[in-house]
Structure formats: C-alpha cells, structure tokens
Amino acid sequence: MIIVLNLFDLVVGQETVYADYLDRVQPVLARHRAKVLFYGKARAIFKGSASQDYCGIIGYADMASLRAFSHDPEFVAIQDLRDASTTNYVLSVYEETGTDGALSIGPLD
C-alpha cells in the first residue's frame, strides 16, 4: 500500500473554494480506487515543529494507481482549486513496509 500524507493550512476566505475541491476530487479518487483513510484537524504537537492545521491521509493500492490519479485530466483540472485555497502544503508519499522491513526498503520506482 502507498499512502499520501497531506499537511496544510486553509487560506482564510477561501474555505468555499476548498470545499468545492473536496467535492470534485472525491469521484476522481474513487475512480482510481483510492481511499481517504483519515482527514482531520491538528489538536496538539508533542514533538517537532509541524505547524499545519489539517491532515489528510489517502491510500492507494500501488505507485501506478497514485501516478494514474495524479495525471488524471479531471484531477489536473481541479488542482488550482486546492492550490488557491491552501498554504503551507506538504505532500509526502510513503510505502508500507511493516516494522520488519522498515530498514531494508529501497527507492520507490
């Protein structure tokens, strides 16, 4: 499994733009069999300095599914909505290894 960790803040006054993005991205995610595993708001930082208020974790079957989603024309068409309504965005991709394989994983393809 591949997960994409999205950390971000909303731009004040652009909340309806972001809501439009969320509504429009759902069917694109579904078409690529991606699942929203978690979506929420930060409540505390116990270690480190992450400052983003929001977190979304999206699961994909594999890197090919993530690439297909990322290049889907319908997704490309709505990326500007996300970018105009968010700031301080960090998007990271992680591959599931389990704790036994955590130190032996090579680079992603």
N, CA, C and O atoms as a GROMACS GRO file, in nm:
protein
  436
    1MET      N    1   0.084  -0.119   0.000
    1MET     CA    2   0.000   0.000   0.000
    1MET      C    3   0.088   0.124   0.000
    1MET      O    4   0.195   0.127   0.061
    2ILE      N    5   0.042   0.224  -0.068
    2ILE     CA    6   0.105   0.355  -0.072
    2ILE      C    7   0.010   0.452  -0.002
    2ILE      O    8  -0.110   0.450  -0.027
    3ILE      N    9   0.064   0.536   0.083
    3ILE     CA   10  -0.019   0.644   0.138
    3ILE      C   11   0.043   0.777   0.102
    3ILE      O   12   0.165   0.791   0.088
    4VAL      N   13  -0.043   0.875   0.088
    4VAL     CA   14  -0.001   1.013   0.066
    4VAL      C   15  -0.046   1.092   0.188
    4VAL      O   16  -0.164   1.099   0.220
    5LEU      N   17   0.051   1.152   0.254
    5LEU     CA   18   0.027   1.236   0.371
    5LEU      C   19   0.022   1.380   0.324
    5LEU      O   20   0.120   1.432   0.270
    6ASN      N   21  -0.091   1.444   0.346
    6ASN     CA   22  -0.112   1.584   0.309
    6ASN      C   23  -0.124   1.666   0.437
    6ASN      O   24  -0.215   1.643   0.517
    7LEU      N   25  -0.034   1.760   0.456
    7LEU     CA   26  -0.040   1.854   0.569
    7LEU      C   27  -0.056   1.993   0.510
    7LEU      O   28   0.016   2.029   0.417
    8PHE      N   29  -0.149   2.071   0.563
    8PHE     CA   30  -0.175   2.200   0.501
    8PHE      C   31  -0.256   2.290   0.594
    8PHE      O   32  -0.312   2.246   0.694
    9ASP      N   33  -0.260   2.416   0.557
    9ASP     CA   34  -0.347   2.516   0.620
    9ASP      C   35  -0.444   2.565   0.514
    9ASP      O   36  -0.413   2.563   0.395
   10LEU      N   37  -0.561   2.609   0.557
   10LEU     CA   38  -0.657   2.672   0.466
   10LEU      C   39  -0.632   2.821   0.460
   10LEU      O   40  -0.600   2.884   0.561
   11VAL      N   41  -0.647   2.877   0.343
   11VAL     CA   42  -0.635   3.022   0.326
   11VAL      C   43  -0.766   3.084   0.375
   11VAL      O   44  -0.874   3.046   0.330
   12VAL      N   45  -0.755   3.178   0.467
   12VAL     CA   46  -0.873   3.246   0.522
   12VAL      C   47  -0.949   3.312   0.406
   12VAL      O   48  -0.890   3.382   0.324
   13GLY      N   49  -1.078   3.289   0.402
   13GLY     CA   50  -1.162   3.345   0.297
   13GLY      C   51  -1.177   3.254   0.176
   13GLY      O   52  -1.256   3.283   0.087
   14GLN      N   53  -1.100   3.145   0.170
   14GLN     CA   54  -1.106   3.052   0.057
   14GLN      C   55  -1.166   2.916   0.094
   14GLN      O   56  -1.150   2.818   0.021
   15GLU      N   57  -1.235   2.911   0.206
   15GLU     CA   58  -1.291   2.785   0.253
   15GLU      C   59  -1.391   2.724   0.155
   15GLU      O   60  -1.394   2.602   0.138
   16THR      N   61  -1.471   2.806   0.090
   16THR     CA   62  -1.569   2.752  -0.006
   16THR      C   63  -1.499   2.698  -0.131
   16THR      O   64  -1.546   2.603  -0.192
   17VAL      N   65  -1.387   2.759  -0.168
   17VAL     CA   66  -1.309   2.708  -0.281
   17VAL      C   67  -1.254   2.570  -0.246
   17VAL      O   68  -1.259   2.478  -0.329
   18TYR      N   69  -1.203   2.555  -0.124
   18TYR     CA   70  -1.151   2.425  -0.082
   18TYR      C   71  -1.264   2.322  -0.073
   18TYR      O   72  -1.244   2.206  -0.111
   19ALA      N   73  -1.379   2.361  -0.024
   19ALA     CA   74  -1.494   2.270  -0.017
   19ALA      C   75  -1.532   2.222  -0.158
   19ALA      O   76  -1.567   2.106  -0.176
   20ASP      N   77  -1.526   2.311  -0.255
   20ASP     CA   78  -1.554   2.275  -0.394
   20ASP      C   79  -1.451   2.172  -0.442
   20ASP      O   80  -1.487   2.073  -0.507
   21TYR      N   81  -1.324   2.194  -0.411
   21TYR     CA   82  -1.220   2.099  -0.446
   21TYR      C   83  -1.249   1.962  -0.385
   21TYR      O   84  -1.242   1.860  -0.454
   22LEU      N   85  -1.281   1.959  -0.255
   22LEU     CA   86  -1.310   1.831  -0.189
   22LEU      C   87  -1.427   1.759  -0.256
   22LEU      O   88  -1.421   1.637  -0.276
   23ASP      N   89  -1.531   1.830  -0.290
   23ASP     CA   90  -1.646   1.769  -0.358
   23ASP      C   91  -1.605   1.710  -0.493
   23ASP      O   92  -1.649   1.601  -0.530
   24ARG      N   93  -1.522   1.782  -0.565
   24ARG     CA   94  -1.487   1.741  -0.701
   24ARG      C   95  -1.377   1.634  -0.706
   24ARG      O   96  -1.368   1.559  -0.803
   25VAL      N   97  -1.294   1.627  -0.602
   25VAL     CA   98  -1.187   1.527  -0.604
   25VAL      C   99  -1.236   1.388  -0.565
   25VAL      O  100  -1.176   1.288  -0.604
   26GLN      N  101  -1.345   1.380  -0.489
   26GLN     CA  102  -1.394   1.250  -0.442
   26GLN      C  103  -1.419   1.149  -0.553
   26GLN      O  104  -1.371   1.036  -0.543
   27PRO      N  105  -1.492   1.184  -0.659
   27PRO     CA  106  -1.514   1.084  -0.765
   27PRO      C  107  -1.386   1.046  -0.839
   27PRO      O  108  -1.376   0.934  -0.890
   28VAL      N  109  -1.291   1.137  -0.845
   28VAL     CA  110  -1.163   1.105  -0.911
   28VAL      C  111  -1.087   1.003  -0.826
   28VAL      O  112  -1.032   0.906  -0.878
   29LEU      N  113  -1.083   1.026  -0.696
   29LEU     CA  114  -1.020   0.930  -0.605
   29LEU      C  115  -1.088   0.794  -0.618
   29LEU      O  116  -1.020   0.691  -0.628
   30ALA      N  117  -1.220   0.792  -0.619
   30ALA     CA  118  -1.294   0.666  -0.628
   30ALA      C  119  -1.262   0.592  -0.758
   30ALA      O  120  -1.249   0.470  -0.759
   31ARG      N  121  -1.251   0.666  -0.867
   31ARG     CA  122  -1.221   0.605  -0.996
   31ARG      C  123  -1.086   0.532  -0.994
   31ARG      O  124  -1.067   0.434  -1.066
   32HIS      N  125  -0.993   0.581  -0.911
   32HIS     CA  126  -0.860   0.519  -0.901
   32HIS      C  127  -0.849   0.430  -0.778
   32HIS      O  128  -0.739   0.392  -0.737
   33ARG      N  129  -0.963   0.396  -0.720
   33ARG     CA  130  -0.973   0.308  -0.603
   33ARG      C  131  -0.887   0.358  -0.486
   33ARG      O  132  -0.835   0.278  -0.407
   34ALA      N  133  -0.874   0.487  -0.476
   34ALA     CA  134  -0.803   0.548  -0.362
   34ALA      C  135  -0.903   0.570  -0.251
   34ALA      O  136  -1.022   0.592  -0.276
   35LYS      N  137  -0.856   0.565  -0.127
   35LYS     CA  138  -0.946   0.583  -0.012
   35LYS      C  139  -0.891   0.690   0.080
   35LYS      O  140  -0.771   0.695   0.108
   36VAL      N  141  -0.979   0.774   0.128
   36VAL     CA  142  -0.943   0.869   0.233
   36VAL      C  143  -0.940   0.787   0.362
   36VAL      O  144  -1.043   0.743   0.411
   37LEU      N  145  -0.819   0.767   0.415
   37LEU     CA  146  -0.802   0.688   0.536
   37LEU      C  147  -0.821   0.773   0.661
   37LEU      O  148  -0.862   0.724   0.766
   38PHE      N  149  -0.789   0.902   0.648
   38PHE     CA  150  -0.802   0.993   0.761
   38PHE      C  151  -0.807   1.135   0.708
   38PHE      O  152  -0.736   1.169   0.613
   39TYR      N  153  -0.890   1.216   0.769
   39TYR     CA  154  -0.894   1.359   0.741
   39TYR      C  155  -0.928   1.428   0.872
   39TYR      O  156  -1.029   1.396   0.935
   40GLY      N  157  -0.845   1.522   0.914
   40GLY     CA  158  -0.874   1.586   1.041
   40GLY      C  159  -0.793   1.711   1.066
   40GLY      O  160  -0.714   1.754   0.982
   41LYS      N  161  -0.815   1.767   1.182
   41LYS     CA  162  -0.753   1.893   1.224
   41LYS      C  163  -0.660   1.866   1.341
   41LYS      O  164  -0.693   1.789   1.432
   42ALA      N  165  -0.544   1.929   1.340
   42ALA     CA  166  -0.445   1.911   1.447
   42ALA      C  167  -0.501   1.959   1.580
   42ALA      O  168  -0.569   2.061   1.587
   43ARG      N  169  -0.471   1.885   1.683
   43ARG     CA  170  -0.512   1.922   1.818
   43ARG      C  171  -0.393   1.949   1.908
   43ARG      O  172  -0.405   2.024   2.005
   44ALA      N  173  -0.277   1.890   1.879
   44ALA     CA  174  -0.157   1.910   1.961
   44ALA      C  175  -0.036   1.862   1.883
   44ALA      O  176  -0.046   1.772   1.800
   45ILE      N  177   0.078   1.922   1.909
   45ILE     CA  178   0.207   1.877   1.856
   45ILE      C  179   0.290   1.836   1.977
   45ILE      O  180   0.323   1.920   2.061
   46PHE      N  181   0.324   1.709   1.986
   46PHE     CA  182   0.400   1.660   2.100
   46PHE      C  183   0.550   1.664   2.077
   46PHE      O  184   0.628   1.673   2.172
   47LYS      N  185   0.591   1.658   1.951
   47LYS     CA  186   0.734   1.663   1.920
   47LYS      C  187   0.749   1.718   1.780
   47LYS      O  188   0.668   1.689   1.692
   48GLY      N  189   0.852   1.797   1.758
   48GLY     CA  190   0.875   1.853   1.626
   48GLY      C  191   0.810   1.989   1.610
   48GLY      O  192   0.764   2.050   1.706
   49SER      N  193   0.809   2.035   1.485
   49SER     CA  194   0.762   2.171   1.462
   49SER      C  195   0.661   2.182   1.349
   49SER      O  196   0.648   2.288   1.288
   50ALA      N  197   0.589   2.077   1.320
   50ALA     CA  198   0.485   2.086   1.218
   50ALA      C  199   0.381   2.189   1.262
   50ALA      O  200   0.335   2.188   1.376
   51SER      N  201   0.346   2.277   1.171
   51SER     CA  202   0.255   2.384   1.209
   51SER      C  203   0.122   2.378   1.134
   51SER      O  204   0.034   2.461   1.159
   52GLN      N  205   0.106   2.284   1.043
   52GLN     CA  206  -0.016   2.279   0.963
   52GLN      C  207  -0.136   2.238   1.049
   52GLN      O  208  -0.125   2.155   1.140
   53ASP      N  209  -0.250   2.300   1.017
   53ASP     CA  210  -0.373   2.273   1.091
   53ASP      C  211  -0.445   2.147   1.044
   53ASP      O  212  -0.517   2.084   1.123
   54TYR      N  213  -0.428   2.108   0.919
   54TYR     CA  214  -0.505   1.997   0.863
   54TYR      C  215  -0.416   1.885   0.814
   54TYR      O  216  -0.301   1.906   0.775
   55CYS      N  217  -0.472   1.763   0.818
   55CYS     CA  218  -0.403   1.644   0.773
   55CYS      C  219  -0.501   1.556   0.696
   55CYS      O  220  -0.613   1.531   0.742
   56GLY      N  221  -0.460   1.511   0.581
   56GLY     CA  222  -0.536   1.411   0.507
   56GLY      C  223  -0.443   1.298   0.469
   56GLY      O  224  -0.332   1.322   0.421
   57ILE      N  225  -0.487   1.176   0.490
   57ILE     CA  226  -0.409   1.059   0.451
   57ILE      C  227  -0.491   0.980   0.350
   57ILE      O  228  -0.602   0.936   0.380
   58ILE      N  229  -0.434   0.964   0.230
   58ILE     CA  230  -0.504   0.896   0.122
   58ILE      C  231  -0.428   0.767   0.090
   58ILE      O  232  -0.306   0.769   0.077
   59GLY      N  233  -0.499   0.656   0.078
   59GLY     CA  234  -0.438   0.528   0.048
   59GLY      C  235  -0.458   0.488  -0.097
   59GLY      O  236  -0.567   0.506  -0.153
   60TYR      N  237  -0.353   0.435  -0.157
   60TYR     CA  238  -0.355   0.385  -0.295
   60TYR      C  239  -0.303   0.242  -0.295
   60TYR      O  240  -0.222   0.206  -0.210
   61ALA      N  241  -0.347   0.163  -0.389
   61ALA     CA  242  -0.303   0.024  -0.397
   61ALA      C  243  -0.153   0.015  -0.425
   61ALA      O  244  -0.085  -0.072  -0.370
   62ASP      N  245  -0.102   0.104  -0.510
   62ASP     CA  246   0.038   0.099  -0.550
   62ASP      C  247   0.076   0.232  -0.616
   62ASP      O  248  -0.008   0.320  -0.634
   63MET      N  249   0.204   0.244  -0.652
   63MET     CA  250   0.252   0.368  -0.714
   63MET      C  251   0.186   0.392  -0.849
   63MET      O  252   0.162   0.508  -0.886
   64ALA      N  253   0.156   0.287  -0.922
   64ALA     CA  254   0.090   0.304  -1.052
   64ALA      C  255  -0.047   0.370  -1.034
   64ALA      O  256  -0.086   0.455  -1.115
   65SER      N  257  -0.119   0.331  -0.931
   65SER     CA  258  -0.250   0.393  -0.904
   65SER      C  259  -0.236   0.540  -0.867
   65SER      O  260  -0.314   0.624  -0.911
   66LEU      N  261  -0.135   0.571  -0.786
   66LEU     CA  262  -0.110   0.710  -0.749
   66LEU      C  263  -0.073   0.792  -0.872
   66LEU      O  264  -0.122   0.904  -0.890
   67ARG      N  265   0.014   0.738  -0.957
   67ARG     CA  266   0.052   0.810  -1.079
   67ARG      C  267  -0.068   0.832  -1.170
   67ARG      O  268  -0.086   0.940  -1.226
   68ALA      N  269  -0.151   0.729  -1.184
   68ALA     CA  270  -0.270   0.742  -1.270
   68ALA      C  271  -0.362   0.852  -1.216
   68ALA      O  272  -0.414   0.933  -1.293
   69PHE      N  273  -0.383   0.854  -1.084
   69PHE     CA  274  -0.464   0.959  -1.023
   69PHE      C  275  -0.401   1.096  -1.049
   69PHE      O  276  -0.471   1.189  -1.091
   70SER      N  277  -0.271   1.108  -1.025
   70SER     CA  278  -0.202   1.237  -1.038
   70SER      C  279  -0.208   1.294  -1.179
   70SER      O  280  -0.203   1.416  -1.197
   71HIS      N  281  -0.218   1.206  -1.279
   71HIS     CA  282  -0.221   1.251  -1.419
   71HIS      C  283  -0.361   1.250  -1.479
   71HIS      O  284  -0.378   1.281  -1.597
   72ASP      N  285  -0.460   1.215  -1.399
   72ASP     CA  286  -0.598   1.213  -1.448
   72ASP      C  287  -0.638   1.355  -1.488
   72ASP      O  288  -0.625   1.447  -1.407
   73PRO      N  289  -0.685   1.376  -1.610
   73PRO     CA  290  -0.720   1.511  -1.655
   73PRO      C  291  -0.821   1.582  -1.564
   73PRO      O  292  -0.816   1.704  -1.549
   74GLU      N  293  -0.913   1.506  -1.505
   74GLU     CA  294  -1.012   1.568  -1.416
   74GLU      C  295  -0.944   1.619  -1.288
   74GLU      O  296  -0.982   1.724  -1.236
   75PHE      N  297  -0.845   1.545  -1.237
   75PHE     CA  298  -0.770   1.592  -1.121
   75PHE      C  299  -0.683   1.712  -1.157
   75PHE      O  300  -0.680   1.811  -1.083
   76VAL      N  301  -0.614   1.704  -1.268
   76VAL     CA  302  -0.529   1.815  -1.312
   76VAL      C  303  -0.611   1.943  -1.324
   76VAL      O  304  -0.563   2.052  -1.290
   77ALA      N  305  -0.735   1.930  -1.371
   77ALA     CA  306  -0.823   2.046  -1.390
   77ALA      C  307  -0.864   2.112  -1.259
   77ALA      O  308  -0.899   2.230  -1.259
   78ILE      N  309  -0.860   2.039  -1.147
   78ILE     CA  310  -0.905   2.099  -1.021
   78ILE      C  311  -0.791   2.128  -0.923
   78ILE      O  312  -0.816   2.178  -0.814
   79GLN      N  313  -0.669   2.098  -0.961
   79GLN     CA  314  -0.555   2.126  -0.872
   79GLN      C  315  -0.546   2.274  -0.836
   79GLN      O  316  -0.506   2.308  -0.724
   80ASP      N  317  -0.581   2.361  -0.928
   80ASP     CA  318  -0.575   2.504  -0.898
   80ASP      C  319  -0.668   2.543  -0.783
   80ASP      O  320  -0.638   2.635  -0.708
   81LEU      N  321  -0.781   2.473  -0.770
   81LEU     CA  322  -0.871   2.499  -0.657
   81LEU      C  323  -0.801   2.468  -0.526
   81LEU      O  324  -0.806   2.548  -0.432
   82ARG      N  325  -0.735   2.353  -0.520
   82ARG     CA  326  -0.661   2.315  -0.399
   82ARG      C  327  -0.550   2.415  -0.371
   82ARG      O  328  -0.533   2.461  -0.258
   83ASP      N  329  -0.474   2.449  -0.475
   83ASP     CA  330  -0.359   2.537  -0.456
   83ASP      C  331  -0.399   2.679  -0.417
   83ASP      O  332  -0.327   2.747  -0.344
   84ALA      N  333  -0.515   2.725  -0.466
   84ALA     CA  334  -0.561   2.861  -0.434
   84ALA      C  335  -0.620   2.870  -0.294
   84ALA      O  336  -0.628   2.979  -0.237
   85SER      N  337  -0.659   2.757  -0.238
   85SER     CA  338  -0.730   2.760  -0.110
   85SER      C  339  -0.648   2.704   0.006
   85SER      O  340  -0.695   2.702   0.120
   86THR      N  341  -0.524   2.660  -0.022
   86THR     CA  342  -0.439   2.606   0.083
   86THR      C  343  -0.303   2.674   0.080
   86THR      O  344  -0.263   2.733  -0.020
   87THR      N  345  -0.234   2.665   0.192
   87THR     CA  346  -0.100   2.720   0.203
   87THR      C  347  -0.019   2.629   0.295
   87THR      O  348  -0.074   2.542   0.363
   88ASN      N  349   0.112   2.648   0.297
   88ASN     CA  350   0.199   2.571   0.387
   88ASN      C  351   0.180   2.422   0.362
   88ASN      O  352   0.178   2.342   0.456
   89TYR      N  353   0.166   2.384   0.234
   89TYR     CA  354   0.130   2.247   0.196
   89TYR      C  355   0.254   2.159   0.191
   89TYR      O  356   0.354   2.193   0.128
   90VAL      N  357   0.245   2.045   0.257
   90VAL     CA  358   0.348   1.942   0.249
   90VAL      C  359   0.278   1.814   0.205
   90VAL      O  360   0.182   1.771   0.269
   91LEU      N  361   0.326   1.754   0.098
   91LEU     CA  362   0.269   1.632   0.045
   91LEU      C  363   0.380   1.529   0.037
   91LEU      O  364   0.479   1.549  -0.034
   92SER      N  365   0.366   1.419   0.111
   92SER     CA  366   0.469   1.315   0.115
   92SER      C  367   0.407   1.180   0.080
   92SER      O  368   0.292   1.153   0.114
   93VAL      N  369   0.486   1.096   0.012
   93VAL     CA  370   0.441   0.963  -0.028
   93VAL      C  371   0.519   0.860   0.053
   93VAL      O  372   0.641   0.867   0.064
   94TYR      N  373   0.445   0.762   0.108
   94TYR     CA  374   0.506   0.657   0.190
   94TYR      C  375   0.461   0.521   0.140
   94TYR      O  376   0.346   0.502   0.101
   95GLU      N  377   0.554   0.426   0.144
   95GLU     CA  378   0.523   0.288   0.108
   95GLU      C  379   0.521   0.203   0.234
   95GLU      O  380   0.611   0.212   0.318
   96GLU      N  381   0.418   0.122   0.248
   96GLU     CA  382   0.406   0.035   0.364
   96GLU      C  383   0.517  -0.070   0.361
   96GLU      O  384   0.536  -0.138   0.260
   97THR      N  385   0.588  -0.083   0.473
   97THR     CA  386   0.694  -0.183   0.483
   97THR      C  387   0.671  -0.279   0.598
   97THR      O  388   0.727  -0.389   0.599
   98GLY      N  389   0.590  -0.240   0.694
   98GLY     CA  390   0.581  -0.318   0.817
   98GLY      C  391   0.707  -0.292   0.898
   98GLY      O  392   0.806  -0.241   0.845
   99THR      N  393   0.705  -0.326   1.022
   99THR     CA  394   0.821  -0.296   1.107
   99THR      C  395   0.938  -0.387   1.076
   99THR      O  396   1.053  -0.347   1.096
  100ASP      N  397   0.914  -0.508   1.027
  100ASP     CA  398   1.024  -0.599   0.994
  100ASP      C  399   1.106  -0.550   0.875
  100ASP      O  400   1.227  -0.570   0.870
  101GLY      N  401   1.040  -0.486   0.777
  101GLY     CA  402   1.110  -0.442   0.658
  101GLY      C  403   1.144  -0.295   0.656
  101GLY      O  404   1.185  -0.242   0.553
  102ALA      N  405   1.129  -0.228   0.767
  102ALA     CA  406   1.143  -0.083   0.769
  102ALA      C  407   1.281  -0.034   0.729
  102ALA      O  408   1.293   0.074   0.672
  103LEU      N  409   1.384  -0.109   0.757
  103LEU     CA  410   1.520  -0.064   0.726
  103LEU      C  411   1.573  -0.117   0.595
  103LEU      O  412   1.682  -0.078   0.554
  104SER      N  413   1.500  -0.206   0.528
  104SER     CA  414   1.553  -0.269   0.409
  104SER      C  415   1.490  -0.221   0.279
  104SER      O  416   1.524  -0.270   0.172
  105ILE      N  417   1.399  -0.127   0.286
  105ILE     CA  418   1.330  -0.081   0.165
  105ILE      C  419   1.423   0.003   0.079
  105ILE      O  420   1.502   0.083   0.129
  106GLY      N  421   1.412  -0.016  -0.052
  106GLY     CA  422   1.490   0.063  -0.146
  106GLY      C  423   1.410   0.182  -0.194
  106GLY      O  424   1.303   0.211  -0.140
  107PRO      N  425   1.461   0.252  -0.297
  107PRO     CA  426   1.390   0.369  -0.350
  107PRO      C  427   1.261   0.329  -0.419
  107PRO      O  428   1.248   0.217  -0.470
  108LEU      N  429   1.164   0.421  -0.420
  108LEU     CA  430   1.039   0.397  -0.491
  108LEU      C  431   1.065   0.401  -0.639
  108LEU      O  432   1.156   0.470  -0.685
  109ASP      N  433   0.985   0.328  -0.715
  109ASP     CA  434   1.003   0.325  -0.860
  109ASP      C  435   0.954   0.449  -0.927
  109ASP      O  436   0.962   0.460  -1.049
   0.00000   0.00000   0.00000
